[in-house]
Amino acid sequence: MPNITLYYVHDPMCSWCYAFKPAMSALEKQLPGTIQLKKIVGGLAPDTMTPMPEETIKMVKLSWQRIEQRVPNIHFNQDFWTKTTPIRSTYPSCRALIAAQLQSEVLGQKMLHEIQQAYYQQAENPALSETLGLCAERAGLDTKQYQQDVTSKAVESLFQQELSLSQKLGAPSFPSLFLDIEGSIWPVLIDYEDASIITEEINVLIEMALD
């Protein structure tokens, strides 16, 4: 059998990744067992505690509006802009997700859900360590272990490896999908509403690559 891996490049605080979550969940169920799925964080915005400039706030608000118009059943809590001080830093949430994944894949999935819920539905700021700590509690993590791991050299090393792989794959934006077929990389188009379209494209790419 050929060695085939599907890379999913995302960020816990990427609004388009949040919008893609239902389709991605469906895609995972449709993928044949011969394809290995690897999820990596791309790191949308570096570490900072500087509040978002007004131009950035307008850009993100516009993205939220476009998503609500384009993707069915995806909505955002606009209270975020008045209840918090917006900070454009996603690296902490990336490290938090990796720390959760060290405990188990299931807990990693729960942590991702809680980060997105906090950000998009509860008007909380996952750029802050205290918010991420609450997310870890809600996700059912061993919070003592989480606090040790999230600032550890091991998590930072894993994070840097994923950042490097994201750059190597050439992810132009998030979310991104890439098919690695025997070492040959093929970008896969994203469809936010119909995972079967993505599955069909993957099958076509595999046929082309192995023809």
Phi and psi in degrees as GROMACS dihedral restraints (atoms count N, CA, C in turn):
[ dihedral_restraints ]
;  ai    aj    ak    al  type     phi  dphi    fc
    3     4     5     6     1   -68.2    20    10
    4     5     6     7     1   152.3    20    10
    6     7     8     9     1   -87.4    20    10
    7     8     9    10     1   109.3    20    10
    9    10    11    12     1  -127.1    20    10
   10    11    12    13     1   128.1    20    10
   12    13    14    15     1  -127.7    20    10
   13    14    15    16     1   134.9    20    10
   15    16    17    18     1  -103.8    20    10
   16    17    18    19     1   118.0    20    10
   18    19    20    21     1   -95.8    20    10
   19    20    21    22     1   129.2    20    10
   21    22    23    24     1  -110.8    20    10
   22    23    24    25     1   113.0    20    10
   24    25    26    27     1  -102.1    20    10
   25    26    27    28     1   122.5    20    10
   27    28    29    30     1  -147.4    20    10
   28    29    30    31     1  -178.7    20    10
   30    31    32    33     1  -146.1    20    10
   31    32    33    34     1   135.3    20    10
   33    34    35    36     1   -58.9    20    10
   34    35    36    37     1   -26.0    20    10
   36    37    38    39     1  -109.6    20    10
   37    38    39    40     1    23.3    20    10
   39    40    41    42     1   -91.5    20    10
   40    41    42    43     1   119.7    20    10
   42    43    44    45     1   -66.0    20    10
   43    44    45    46     1   -34.4    20    10
   45    46    47    48     1   -70.1    20    10
   46    47    48    49     1   -31.0    20    10
   48    49    50    51     1   -67.0    20    10
   49    50    51    52     1   -39.1    20    10
   51    52    53    54     1   -60.9    20    10
   52    53    54    55     1   -42.4    20    10
   54    55    56    57     1   -66.9    20    10
   55    56    57    58     1   -28.3    20    10
   57    58    59    60     1   -84.4    20    10
   58    59    60    61     1   -10.4    20    10
   60    61    62    63     1   -54.7    20    10
   61    62    63    64     1   -47.3    20    10
   63    64    65    66     1   -60.8    20    10
   64    65    66    67     1   -43.2    20    10
   66    67    68    69     1   -66.5    20    10
   67    68    69    70     1   -37.4    20    10
   69    70    71    72     1   -65.8    20    10
   70    71    72    73     1   -39.8    20    10
   72    73    74    75     1   -62.3    20    10
   73    74    75    76     1   -41.4    20    10
   75    76    77    78     1   -66.6    20    10
   76    77    78    79     1   -39.0    20    10
   78    79    80    81     1   -62.0    20    10
   79    80    81    82     1   -42.1    20    10
   81    82    83    84     1   -57.6    20    10
   82    83    84    85     1   -37.7    20    10
   84    85    86    87     1   -72.8    20    10
   85    86    87    88     1   -26.4    20    10
   87    88    89    90     1   -87.7    20    10
   88    89    90    91     1   -20.7    20    10
   90    91    92    93     1   -65.4    20    10
   91    92    93    94     1   133.9    20    10
   93    94    95    96     1   -67.8    20    10
   94    95    96    97     1   154.6    20    10
   96    97    98    99     1   -64.6    20    10
   97    98    99   100     1   -13.7    20    10
   99   100   101   102     1   -78.0    20    10
  100   101   102   103     1   -11.5    20    10
  102   103   104   105     1  -104.3    20    10
  103   104   105   106     1   122.7    20    10
  105   106   107   108     1   -85.5    20    10
  106   107   108   109     1   130.0    20    10
  108   109   110   111     1  -101.1    20    10
  109   110   111   112     1   126.9    20    10
  111   112   113   114     1  -125.0    20    10
  112   113   114   115     1   123.7    20    10
  114   115   116   117     1  -101.2    20    10
  115   116   117   118     1   128.1    20    10
  117   118   119   120     1  -131.5    20    10
  118   119   120   121     1   147.3    20    10
  120   121   122   123     1   -88.1    20    10
  121   122   123   124     1   139.4    20    10
  123   124   125   126     1   -98.4    20    10
  124   125   126   127     1   -13.4    20    10
  126   127   128   129     1    69.2    20    10
  127   128   129   130     1    82.3    20    10
  129   130   131   132     1   -70.2    20    10
  130   131   132   133     1   -40.9    20    10
  132   133   134   135     1  -143.5    20    10
  133   134   135   136     1   127.0    20    10
  135   136   137   138     1   -64.9    20    10
  136   137   138   139     1   171.0    20    10
  138   139   140   141     1   -60.9    20    10
  139   140   141   142     1   132.2    20    10
  141   142   143   144     1  -167.3    20    10
  142   143   144   145     1   155.7    20    10
  144   145   146   147     1  -116.7    20    10
  145   146   147   148     1    11.2    20    10
  147   148   149   150     1   -78.1    20    10
  148   149   150   151     1   129.2    20    10
  150   151   152   153     1   -58.5    20    10
  151   152   153   154     1   150.4    20    10
  153   154   155   156     1   -60.1    20    10
  154   155   156   157     1   135.0    20    10
  156   157   158   159     1   -64.3    20    10
  157   158   159   160     1   157.1    20    10
  159   160   161   162     1   -59.0    20    10
  160   161   162   163     1   -36.3    20    10
  162   163   164   165     1   -63.2    20    10
  163   164   165   166     1   -39.5    20    10
  165   166   167   168     1   -68.2    20    10
  166   167   168   169     1   -40.7    20    10
  168   169   170   171     1   -58.3    20    10
  169   170   171   172     1   -45.2    20    10
  171   172   173   174     1   -61.8    20    10
  172   173   174   175     1   -39.6    20    10
  174   175   176   177     1   -63.9    20    10
  175   176   177   178     1   -46.1    20    10
  177   178   179   180     1   -67.8    20    10
  178   179   180   181     1   -41.8    20    10
  180   181   182   183     1   -58.8    20    10
  181   182   183   184     1   -40.7    20    10
  183   184   185   186     1   -64.1    20    10
  184   185   186   187     1   -39.1    20    10
  186   187   188   189     1   -62.0    20    10
  187   188   189   190     1   -43.8    20    10
  189   190   191   192     1   -60.4    20    10
  190   191   192   193     1   -42.7    20    10
  192   193   194   195     1   -63.7    20    10
  193   194   195   196     1   -42.5    20    10
  195   196   197   198     1   -63.8    20    10
  196   197   198   199     1   -39.5    20    10
  198   199   200   201     1   -65.2    20    10
  199   200   201   202     1   -45.6    20    10
  201   202   203   204     1   -61.1    20    10
  202   203   204   205     1   -33.3    20    10
  204   205   206   207     1   -76.5    20    10
  205   206   207   208     1   -30.3    20    10
  207   208   209   210     1   -95.4    20    10
  208   209   210   211     1   -37.8    20    10
  210   211   212   213     1  -108.7    20    10
  211   212   213   214     1   119.2    20    10
  213   214   215   216     1   -61.2    20    10
  214   215   216   217     1   142.4    20    10
  216   217   218   219     1    67.3    20    10
  217   218   219   220     1    16.0    20    10
  219   220   221   222     1  -108.3    20    10
  220   221   222   223     1   121.8    20    10
  222   223   224   225     1  -136.6    20    10
  223   224   225   226     1   154.2    20    10
  225   226   227   228     1  -122.6    20    10
  226   227   228   229     1   145.8    20    10
  228   229   230   231     1   -85.9    20    10
  229   230   231   232     1   106.1    20    10
  231   232   233   234     1   -71.1    20    10
  232   233   234   235     1    -7.5    20    10
  234   235   236   237     1   -62.8    20    10
  235   236   237   238     1   -19.1    20    10
  237   238   239   240     1   -53.0    20    10
  238   239   240   241     1   -36.5    20    10
  240   241   242   243     1   -75.2    20    10
  241   242   243   244     1   -16.6    20    10
  243   244   245   246     1  -112.6    20    10
  244   245   246   247     1   -24.1    20    10
  246   247   248   249     1   -89.3    20    10
  247   248   249   250     1   -16.3    20    10
  249   250   251   252     1  -130.1    20    10
  250   251   252   253     1   170.0    20    10
  252   253   254   255     1   -97.5    20    10
  253   254   255   256     1   103.4    20    10
  255   256   257   258     1   -59.5    20    10
  256   257   258   259     1   132.3    20    10
  258   259   260   261     1  -130.1    20    10
  259   260   261   262     1   125.7    20    10
  261   262   263   264     1   -91.2    20    10
  262   263   264   265     1    82.1    20    10
  264   265   266   267     1  -146.1    20    10
  265   266   267   268     1   114.3    20    10
  267   268   269   270     1  -108.6    20    10
  268   269   270   271     1    -9.5    20    10
  270   271   272   273     1   -56.8    20    10
  271   272   273   274     1   -41.2    20    10
  273   274   275   276     1   -59.3    20    10
  274   275   276   277     1   -41.2    20    10
  276   277   278   279     1   -69.3    20    10
  277   278   279   280     1   -31.3    20    10
  279   280   281   282     1   -63.8    20    10
  280   281   282   283     1   -45.9    20    10
  282   283   284   285     1   -64.2    20    10
  283   284   285   286     1   -39.0    20    10
  285   286   287   288     1   -62.4    20    10
  286   287   288   289     1   -40.7    20    10
  288   289   290   291     1   -64.8    20    10
  289   290   291   292     1   -44.1    20    10
  291   292   293   294     1   -62.8    20    10
  292   293   294   295     1   -41.6    20    10
  294   295   296   297     1   -61.0    20    10
  295   296   297   298     1   -39.3    20    10
  297   298   299   300     1   -67.5    20    10
  298   299   300   301     1   -39.3    20    10
  300   301   302   303     1   -64.9    20    10
  301   302   303   304     1   -25.9    20    10
  303   304   305   306     1   -64.6    20    10
  304   305   306   307     1   -28.5    20    10
  306   307   308   309     1   -78.2    20    10
  307   308   309   310     1   -42.7    20    10
  309   310   311   312     1  -177.3    20    10
  310   311   312   313     1   158.4    20    10
  312   313   314   315     1   -63.5    20    10
  313   314   315   316     1   -39.5    20    10
  315   316   317   318     1   -63.7    20    10
  316   317   318   319     1   -43.7    20    10
  318   319   320   321     1   -66.7    20    10
  319   320   321   322     1   -31.6    20    10
  321   322   323   324     1   -62.9    20    10
  322   323   324   325     1   -42.7    20    10
  324   325   326   327     1   -64.4    20    10
  325   326   327   328     1   -39.7    20    10
  327   328   329   330     1   -67.0    20    10
  328   329   330   331     1   -37.8    20    10
  330   331   332   333     1   -65.5    20    10
  331   332   333   334     1   -42.8    20    10
  333   334   335   336     1   -58.8    20    10
  334   335   336   337     1   -44.3    20    10
  336   337   338   339     1   -59.8    20    10
  337   338   339   340     1   -44.4    20    10
  339   340   341   342     1   -68.8    20    10
  340   341   342   343     1   -36.6    20    10
  342   343   344   345     1   -63.4    20    10
  343   344   345   346     1   -45.6    20    10
  345   346   347   348     1   -67.6    20    10
  346   347   348   349     1   -38.4    20    10
  348   349   350   351     1   -63.6    20    10
  349   350   351   352     1   -43.3    20    10
  351   352   353   354     1   -60.7    20    10
  352   353   354   355     1   -45.8    20    10
  354   355   356   357     1   -71.5    20    10
  355   356   357   358     1   -52.9    20    10
  357   358   359   360     1   -92.6    20    10
  358   359   360   361     1   -21.2    20    10
  360   361   362   363     1  -116.7    20    10
  361   362   363   364     1   -30.0    20    10
  363   364   365   366     1  -106.4    20    10
  364   365   366   367     1     3.7    20    10
  366   367   368   369     1    55.6    20    10
  367   368   369   370     1    42.0    20    10
  369   370   371   372     1  -110.6    20    10
  370   371   372   373     1   160.8    20    10
  372   373   374   375     1  -109.5    20    10
  373   374   375   376     1   102.5    20    10
  375   376   377   378     1   -72.5    20    10
  376   377   378   379     1     1.0    20    10
  378   379   380   381     1   -74.1    20    10
  379   380   381   382     1   -13.2    20    10
  381   382   383   384     1  -100.0    20    10
  382   383   384   385     1   137.8    20    10
  384   385   386   387     1   -62.6    20    10
  385   386   387   388     1   -33.6    20    10
  387   388   389   390     1   -67.1    20    10
  388   389   390   391     1   -35.8    20    10
  390   391   392   393     1   -66.2    20    10
  391   392   393   394     1   -42.8    20    10
  393   394   395   396     1   -65.5    20    10
  394   395   396   397     1   -34.1    20    10
  396   397   398   399     1   -62.7    20    10
  397   398   399   400     1   -41.6    20    10
  399   400   401   402     1   -64.0    20    10
  400   401   402   403     1   -39.2    20    10
  402   403   404   405     1   -61.7    20    10
  403   404   405   406     1   -40.0    20    10
  405   406   407   408     1   -62.9    20    10
  406   407   408   409     1   -41.1    20    10
  408   409   410   411     1   -63.3    20    10
  409   410   411   412     1   -47.5    20    10
  411   412   413   414     1   -63.6    20    10
  412   413   414   415     1   -32.3    20    10
  414   415   416   417     1   -77.6    20    10
  415   416   417   418     1   -10.9    20    10
  417   418   419   420     1    84.9    20    10
  418   419   420   421     1    22.7    20    10
  420   421   422   423     1   -73.5    20    10
  421   422   423   424     1   159.2    20    10
  423   424   425   426     1   -71.6    20    10
  424   425   426   427     1   100.3    20    10
  426   427   428   429     1   -67.8    20    10
  427   428   429   430     1   -31.5    20    10
  429   430   431   432     1   -65.0    20    10
  430   431   432   433     1   -44.9    20    10
  432   433   434   435     1   -65.3    20    10
  433   434   435   436     1   -40.8    20    10
  435   436   437   438     1   -58.3    20    10
  436   437   438   439     1   -47.3    20    10
  438   439   440   441     1   -62.3    20    10
  439   440   441   442     1   -33.8    20    10
  441   442   443   444     1   -70.8    20    10
  442   443   444   445     1   -41.6    20    10
  444   445   446   447     1   -75.2    20    10
  445   446   447   448     1   -39.4    20    10
  447   448   449   450     1   -63.8    20    10
  448   449   450   451     1   -25.6    20    10
  450   451   452   453     1  -106.8    20    10
  451   452   453   454     1    11.0    20    10
  453   454   455   456     1   -80.0    20    10
  454   455   456   457     1   159.8    20    10
  456   457   458   459     1   -65.9    20    10
  457   458   459   460     1   -31.4    20    10
  459   460   461   462     1   -63.8    20    10
  460   461   462   463     1   -45.5    20    10
  462   463   464   465     1   -67.2    20    10
  463   464   465   466     1   -41.0    20    10
  465   466   467   468     1   -61.9    20    10
  466   467   468   469     1   -39.5    20    10
  468   469   470   471     1   -63.9    20    10
  469   470   471   472     1   -44.5    20    10
  471   472   473   474     1   -63.1    20    10
  472   473   474   475     1   -40.7    20    10
  474   475   476   477     1   -61.7    20    10
  475   476   477   478     1   -46.0    20    10
  477   478   479   480     1   -64.7    20    10
  478   479   480   481     1   -34.3    20    10
  480   481   482   483     1   -64.4    20    10
  481   482   483   484     1   -41.1    20    10
  483   484   485   486     1   -70.3    20    10
  484   485   486   487     1   -39.2    20    10
  486   487   488   489     1   -59.2    20    10
  487   488   489   490     1   -44.7    20    10
  489   490   491   492     1   -63.6    20    10
  490   491   492   493     1   -41.5    20    10
  492   493   494   495     1   -67.0    20    10
  493   494   495   496     1   -39.7    20    10
  495   496   497   498     1   -58.3    20    10
  496   497   498   499     1   -43.5    20    10
  498   499   500   501     1   -68.1    20    10
  499   500   501   502     1   -38.4    20    10
  501   502   503   504     1   -64.8    20    10
  502   503   504   505     1   -38.9    20    10
  504   505   506   507     1   -69.1    20    10
  505   506   507   508     1   -25.1    20    10
  507   508   509   510     1    83.0    20    10
  508   509   510   511     1    35.3    20    10
  510   511   512   513     1   -60.8    20    10
  511   512   513   514     1   116.1    20    10
  513   514   515   516     1   -76.6    20    10
  514   515   516   517     1   -25.4    20    10
  516   517   518   519     1  -164.9    20    10
  517   518   519   520     1   176.3    20    10
  519   520   521   522     1  -119.5    20    10
  520   521   522   523     1   140.4    20    10
  522   523   524   525     1   -78.4    20    10
  523   524   525   526     1   156.5    20    10
  525   526   527   528     1  -136.7    20    10
  526   527   528   529     1   147.3    20    10
  528   529   530   531     1  -123.0    20    10
  529   530   531   532     1   136.7    20    10
  531   532   533   534     1  -135.3    20    10
  532   533   534   535     1   136.3    20    10
  534   535   536   537     1  -104.0    20    10
  535   536   537   538     1   122.3    20    10
  537   538   539   540     1  -102.4    20    10
  538   539   540   541     1   108.2    20    10
  540   541   542   543     1  -112.1    20    10
  541   542   543   544     1   103.5    20    10
  543   544   545   546     1    53.2    20    10
  544   545   546   547     1    39.3    20    10
  546   547   548   549     1    89.9    20    10
  547   548   549   550     1    -5.6    20    10
  549   550   551   552     1   -97.3    20    10
  550   551   552   553     1   127.1    20    10
  552   553   554   555     1   -96.8    20    10
  553   554   555   556     1   129.9    20    10
  555   556   557   558     1  -127.1    20    10
  556   557   558   559     1   121.8    20    10
  558   559   560   561     1   -69.9    20    10
  559   560   561   562     1   143.8    20    10
  561   562   563   564     1  -116.5    20    10
  562   563   564   565     1   128.6    20    10
  564   565   566   567     1   -68.1    20    10
  565   566   567   568     1   142.6    20    10
  567   568   569   570     1   -90.8    20    10
  568   569   570   571     1   135.3    20    10
  570   571   572   573     1  -124.4    20    10
  571   572   573   574     1   122.6    20    10
  573   574   575   576     1   -82.3    20    10
  574   575   576   577     1    -8.2    20    10
  576   577   578   579     1  -118.8    20    10
  577   578   579   580     1   -26.7    20    10
  579   580   581   582     1  -134.1    20    10
  580   581   582   583     1   102.2    20    10
  582   583   584   585     1   -66.3    20    10
  583   584   585   586     1   -25.7    20    10
  585   586   587   588     1   -64.6    20    10
  586   587   588   589     1   -28.5    20    10
  588   589   590   591     1   -65.4    20    10
  589   590   591   592     1   -40.6    20    10
  591   592   593   594     1   -67.1    20    10
  592   593   594   595     1   -43.7    20    10
  594   595   596   597     1   -59.9    20    10
  595   596   597   598     1   -42.6    20    10
  597   598   599   600     1   -63.0    20    10
  598   599   600   601     1   -41.9    20    10
  600   601   602   603     1   -63.9    20    10
  601   602   603   604     1   -41.2    20    10
  603   604   605   606     1   -59.6    20    10
  604   605   606   607     1   -44.4    20    10
  606   607   608   609     1   -63.0    20    10
  607   608   609   610     1   -39.8    20    10
  609   610   611   612     1   -65.2    20    10
  610   611   612   613     1   -42.9    20    10
  612   613   614   615     1   -62.5    20    10
  613   614   615   616     1   -39.8    20    10
  615   616   617   618     1   -64.0    20    10
  616   617   618   619     1   -43.7    20    10
  618   619   620   621     1   -61.6    20    10
  619   620   621   622     1   -42.8    20    10
  621   622   623   624     1   -63.5    20    10
  622   623   624   625     1   -44.4    20    10
  624   625   626   627     1   -69.1    20    10
  625   626   627   628     1   -32.2    20    10
  627   628   629   630     1   -99.8    20    10
  628   629   630   631     1     1.0    20    10
